[in-house]
């Protein structure tokens, strides 16, 4: 009888302890935020950093607490993202996420985290578009002409990227697989020198981020063939989309969003989602992002979760089919 009583008391104590912890967690979520929030940008200062700062400044005002930006670059964004995923799931550490993280999930099989399991999506912020561009000396003026020319000259066209496994590399390999053409990859240390080599005519093709190639398109230094997606860009409305060019399946659009460690209380995720969606509706913010050729999105955590899962699966297929490895 004594053993049974002791067991019952142990069960009761465990239940009361669990209930106390649950209550404490709910109270913490209700009182959140009580101190500054760390927003990790897993990249060096640049376009992604600018997006994070625009959101962070406005989020700080909405929450009444500072939002401190911390740049942790390296390894296609995985170092900074790993730091976020390891942080306490209390809402005081979040990070900016982007498409390269879904590429990295397959490129780096020994990652310390899984973006589909160890990360809680908060909200998608924006889309960033790529444009398929060629050197003006290449005798093509449309995607169809490029495909025909490449088929007639297999292995004789060089395309550039910001390195093995970069979005430009993966996008071009996706294009090759969808069209059945053969082009030779020439990797560079970053996108900027790749664009310069394309301008000089030492490579002929590139999938470049819109902000990096639009000035050269407008100056006549590069010839655009298509915006890689389903629609045109307002900044260059004369350039057809890849869908209009006859290749609707070729979609490689970068995304930017906010992420938190898995296990972050649902109440905190919902609050962040609500506040950021309000921020994204501000006309002044939308105009500033549009000036950088970035399209505001917004939406629910579940929508971002589905996007991450779909991108991770798609790029895994492309990477495995192309046999891409990081040296």
C-alpha positions as CSV (number, residue, x, y, z in Angstrom):
1,X,0.0,0.0,0.0
2,X,2.9,2.3,0.9
3,X,4.5,1.8,-2.5
4,X,1.2,2.6,-4.3
5,X,0.8,5.8,-2.3
6,X,4.4,6.8,-3.1
7,X,3.9,6.2,-6.8
8,X,0.7,8.2,-6.7
9,X,2.4,11.1,-5.0
10,X,5.3,11.0,-7.5
11,X,2.8,11.1,-10.4
12,X,1.0,14.0,-8.7
13,X,4.2,15.9,-8.1
14,X,5.3,15.4,-11.8
15,X,1.9,16.6,-13.0
16,X,1.9,19.6,-10.8
17,X,5.5,20.4,-11.9
18,X,4.6,20.1,-15.6
19,X,1.5,22.3,-15.1
20,X,3.7,24.9,-13.3
21,X,6.2,24.9,-16.1
22,X,3.4,25.2,-18.7
23,X,1.9,28.1,-16.8
24,X,5.3,29.8,-16.4
25,X,5.9,29.4,-20.2
26,X,2.5,30.9,-21.0
27,X,3.1,33.8,-18.7
28,X,6.5,34.4,-20.2
29,X,4.9,34.4,-23.7
30,X,2.2,36.8,-22.5
31,X,4.8,39.2,-21.1
32,X,7.0,39.0,-24.1
33,X,9.1,41.0,-25.0
34,X,10.7,42.3,-21.8
35,X,14.1,42.9,-23.2
36,X,15.9,43.4,-26.5
37,X,15.5,41.0,-29.4
38,X,18.5,39.7,-31.4
39,X,17.9,39.6,-35.2
40,X,20.7,37.5,-36.8
41,X,21.5,38.2,-40.5
42,X,23.4,35.2,-41.8
43,X,25.3,37.3,-44.4
44,X,27.7,40.2,-44.5
45,X,26.3,43.7,-44.7
46,X,24.6,44.2,-48.0
47,X,21.1,43.8,-49.6
48,X,19.9,41.2,-47.0
49,X,21.2,43.4,-44.2
50,X,19.3,46.3,-45.5
51,X,16.0,44.4,-45.5
52,X,16.6,43.2,-41.9
53,X,17.3,46.8,-40.8
54,X,14.2,48.2,-42.4
55,X,12.1,45.6,-40.7
56,X,14.0,45.7,-37.4
57,X,13.7,49.4,-37.0
58,X,9.9,49.3,-37.4
59,X,9.5,46.1,-35.3
60,X,11.4,47.7,-32.4
61,X,8.8,50.5,-32.4
62,X,5.9,48.1,-32.6
63,X,7.2,45.9,-29.7
64,X,8.6,48.7,-27.5
65,X,12.0,46.9,-27.2
66,X,15.3,47.3,-29.2
67,X,15.9,44.9,-32.1
68,X,19.6,44.4,-32.4
69,X,21.0,43.3,-35.8
70,X,23.9,40.9,-35.7
71,X,25.7,39.8,-38.9
72,X,27.0,36.2,-38.8
73,X,28.1,35.4,-42.4
74,X,29.6,32.3,-43.8
75,X,28.8,29.0,-45.5
76,X,25.8,30.1,-47.5
77,X,24.1,31.5,-44.4
78,X,24.3,28.3,-42.5
79,X,26.6,29.6,-39.7
80,X,24.2,32.3,-38.7
81,X,21.2,30.1,-39.1
82,X,22.8,27.5,-36.9
83,X,23.4,30.1,-34.2
84,X,19.7,31.0,-34.3
85,X,18.5,27.4,-34.3
86,X,20.7,26.6,-31.2
87,X,19.3,29.7,-29.3
88,X,16.7,29.4,-26.5
89,X,13.2,29.2,-28.1
90,X,12.0,32.2,-26.1
91,X,11.4,34.8,-28.9
92,X,14.6,36.7,-28.1
93,X,16.6,35.3,-31.0
94,X,15.3,35.3,-34.5
95,X,17.0,35.4,-37.9
96,X,16.6,36.4,-41.5
97,X,16.2,33.5,-43.9
98,X,16.6,33.2,-47.6
99,X,16.6,30.8,-50.5
100,X,20.3,29.7,-50.2
101,X,19.4,28.0,-46.9
102,X,17.2,25.5,-48.7
103,X,20.0,24.9,-51.2
104,X,22.5,24.4,-48.3
105,X,20.3,21.7,-46.8
106,X,21.5,19.3,-49.5
107,X,24.9,20.8,-50.3
108,X,26.0,20.4,-46.6
109,X,24.8,16.9,-45.5
110,X,26.4,17.4,-42.1
111,X,24.6,20.6,-41.1
112,X,24.0,21.0,-37.4
113,X,20.3,21.7,-38.0
114,X,17.5,20.8,-40.4
115,X,15.7,23.8,-41.7
116,X,12.5,21.8,-42.0
117,X,12.7,20.5,-38.4
118,X,14.7,22.9,-36.2
119,X,13.3,26.2,-37.4
120,X,10.0,27.9,-36.8
121,X,8.9,30.0,-39.8
122,X,7.5,33.4,-38.8
123,X,6.6,35.3,-42.0
124,X,7.9,35.7,-45.6
125,X,9.0,39.3,-46.1
126,X,9.7,39.5,-49.8
127,X,10.7,38.0,-53.2
128,X,14.0,38.8,-54.9
129,X,14.1,38.1,-58.6
130,X,16.8,36.8,-60.9
131,X,17.2,37.9,-64.6
132,X,18.7,35.7,-67.3
133,X,21.2,37.9,-69.0
134,X,23.7,37.4,-71.8
135,X,26.7,39.3,-73.3
136,X,25.5,41.3,-76.3
137,X,27.9,39.4,-78.6
138,X,26.0,36.2,-78.1
139,X,23.7,35.9,-81.2
140,X,20.5,35.4,-79.2
141,X,17.6,37.8,-78.3
142,X,15.2,35.4,-76.5
143,X,15.2,32.4,-74.3
144,X,14.1,30.2,-77.2
145,X,17.0,31.5,-79.3
146,X,19.4,30.8,-76.5
147,X,18.1,27.2,-76.1
148,X,18.4,26.6,-79.9
149,X,21.9,28.1,-80.0
150,X,23.0,26.0,-77.0
151,X,21.7,22.9,-78.6
152,X,23.5,23.6,-81.8
153,X,26.7,24.4,-79.8
154,X,26.8,22.0,-76.9
155,X,29.5,22.8,-74.3
156,X,30.6,26.0,-76.1
157,X,28.6,28.5,-73.9
158,X,30.1,29.5,-70.5
159,X,27.9,30.7,-67.7
160,X,29.0,32.4,-64.6
161,X,28.0,32.3,-60.9
162,X,29.1,33.5,-57.5
163,X,30.5,30.0,-56.7
164,X,29.7,26.4,-56.6
165,X,26.3,25.9,-55.0
166,X,25.4,29.6,-55.2
167,X,21.8,30.5,-56.3
168,X,23.0,31.5,-59.7
169,X,24.8,28.1,-60.2
170,X,21.7,26.1,-59.0
171,X,19.4,28.3,-61.2
172,X,21.5,27.7,-64.3
173,X,21.7,23.9,-63.7
174,X,17.9,23.9,-63.2
175,X,17.5,25.7,-66.5
176,X,19.9,23.2,-68.2
177,X,17.9,20.3,-66.8
178,X,14.5,21.7,-67.9
179,X,15.7,22.6,-71.4
180,X,18.1,19.8,-72.1
181,X,21.0,22.1,-73.1
182,X,24.7,21.9,-72.2
183,X,26.6,24.9,-70.8
184,X,29.8,25.1,-68.9
185,X,29.9,26.5,-65.4
186,X,32.6,29.1,-64.5
187,X,32.4,29.8,-60.7
188,X,33.7,33.0,-59.2
189,X,34.3,34.0,-55.5
190,X,31.1,36.1,-55.6
191,X,28.5,37.5,-57.9
192,X,30.2,40.8,-58.5
193,X,33.3,39.5,-60.4
194,X,31.0,37.1,-62.4
195,X,29.0,40.1,-63.6
196,X,32.2,41.9,-64.5
197,X,33.5,38.9,-66.5
198,X,30.1,38.7,-68.3
199,X,30.4,42.4,-69.1
200,X,33.9,41.8,-70.5
201,X,32.6,38.9,-72.7
202,X,34.8,36.3,-71.1
203,X,31.6,34.4,-70.1
204,X,28.4,34.6,-72.1
205,X,25.4,33.8,-69.7
206,X,24.4,34.4,-66.1
207,X,21.4,34.2,-63.8
208,X,21.9,37.5,-61.9
209,X,20.0,39.1,-59.1
210,X,18.0,42.0,-60.4
211,X,19.7,44.8,-58.4
212,X,23.1,43.6,-59.6
213,X,22.3,43.4,-63.3
214,X,19.6,46.0,-64.0
215,X,22.0,49.0,-64.2
216,X,24.1,47.1,-66.8
217,X,20.9,46.2,-68.7
218,X,19.9,49.9,-68.8
219,X,23.4,50.9,-70.0
220,X,23.3,48.3,-72.8
221,X,26.2,46.3,-71.3
222,X,24.1,43.2,-70.9
223,X,21.2,41.8,-72.9
224,X,18.2,40.5,-70.8
225,X,16.3,37.5,-72.0
226,X,13.8,36.9,-69.2
227,X,12.9,37.5,-65.6
228,X,13.1,34.1,-63.9
229,X,9.5,33.7,-62.7
230,X,5.9,34.0,-63.6
231,X,5.7,37.7,-64.1
232,X,7.6,40.8,-65.2
233,X,9.4,43.3,-62.9
234,X,8.0,46.9,-62.7
235,X,11.6,48.3,-62.9
236,X,12.1,46.6,-66.3
237,X,8.7,46.0,-67.7
238,X,10.0,45.4,-71.2
239,X,11.7,42.1,-70.1
240,X,9.4,39.1,-70.5
241,X,9.0,36.6,-67.7
242,X,10.3,33.1,-68.1
243,X,6.7,31.9,-68.3
244,X,6.0,34.3,-71.1
245,X,9.2,33.1,-72.9
246,X,7.7,29.6,-72.9
247,X,9.4,28.0,-69.9
248,X,6.9,28.4,-67.0
249,X,8.6,25.5,-65.1
250,X,11.9,27.5,-64.8
251,X,11.2,29.3,-61.5
252,X,14.1,30.2,-59.3
253,X,13.0,33.2,-57.1
254,X,14.9,34.1,-54.0
255,X,12.8,34.7,-50.9
256,X,13.5,36.5,-47.6
257,X,11.7,35.8,-44.4
258,X,12.0,35.7,-40.6
259,X,12.7,32.5,-38.7
260,X,12.9,31.5,-35.0
261,X,14.2,28.4,-33.2
262,X,11.8,25.4,-33.2
263,X,9.8,25.4,-30.0
264,X,9.3,29.1,-29.8
265,X,5.8,29.6,-28.2
266,X,3.0,29.9,-30.7
267,X,1.8,33.1,-29.1
268,X,5.2,34.8,-29.8
269,X,5.3,33.5,-33.4
270,X,1.7,34.8,-33.9
271,X,2.6,38.2,-32.4
272,X,5.7,38.6,-34.6
273,X,3.8,37.5,-37.7
274,X,1.0,40.0,-36.9
275,X,3.4,42.9,-36.3
276,X,5.5,42.2,-39.4
277,X,2.5,41.9,-41.7
278,X,1.4,45.3,-40.5
279,X,4.9,46.7,-41.2
280,X,4.9,45.2,-44.7
281,X,1.6,47.0,-45.4
282,X,3.2,50.4,-44.8
283,X,3.4,52.3,-48.2
284,X,6.7,53.9,-47.4
285,X,8.4,50.5,-46.6
286,X,6.9,49.0,-49.8
287,X,8.3,51.8,-51.9
288,X,11.7,51.5,-50.4
289,X,11.9,47.8,-51.0
290,X,10.5,48.2,-54.5
291,X,13.3,50.7,-55.2
292,X,15.7,47.8,-54.6
293,X,13.7,45.5,-57.0
294,X,12.3,43.5,-54.0
295,X,8.6,42.6,-53.9
296,X,6.8,42.6,-50.5
297,X,4.9,39.5,-49.7
298,X,3.8,38.9,-46.1
299,X,1.5,36.0,-45.1
300,X,1.2,33.2,-42.5
301,X,3.9,31.1,-40.8
302,X,2.4,28.0,-42.5
303,X,2.8,29.6,-46.0
304,X,6.5,30.2,-45.3
305,X,6.8,26.6,-44.0
306,X,5.4,25.2,-47.2
307,X,7.7,27.4,-49.3
308,X,10.7,26.2,-47.4
309,X,9.7,22.5,-47.8
310,X,9.0,22.9,-51.5
311,X,12.2,24.7,-52.2
312,X,14.3,22.3,-50.2
313,X,12.8,19.4,-52.1
314,X,13.2,21.1,-55.5
315,X,16.9,22.1,-55.1
316,X,17.7,18.7,-53.7
317,X,16.5,17.1,-57.0
318,X,18.5,19.7,-59.0
319,X,21.7,19.3,-57.0
320,X,21.6,15.5,-57.1
321,X,20.9,15.3,-60.8
322,X,23.7,17.7,-61.6
323,X,26.1,16.0,-59.1
324,X,27.0,19.3,-57.5
325,X,29.4,19.2,-54.6
326,X,31.2,21.8,-52.4
327,X,34.9,21.4,-52.6
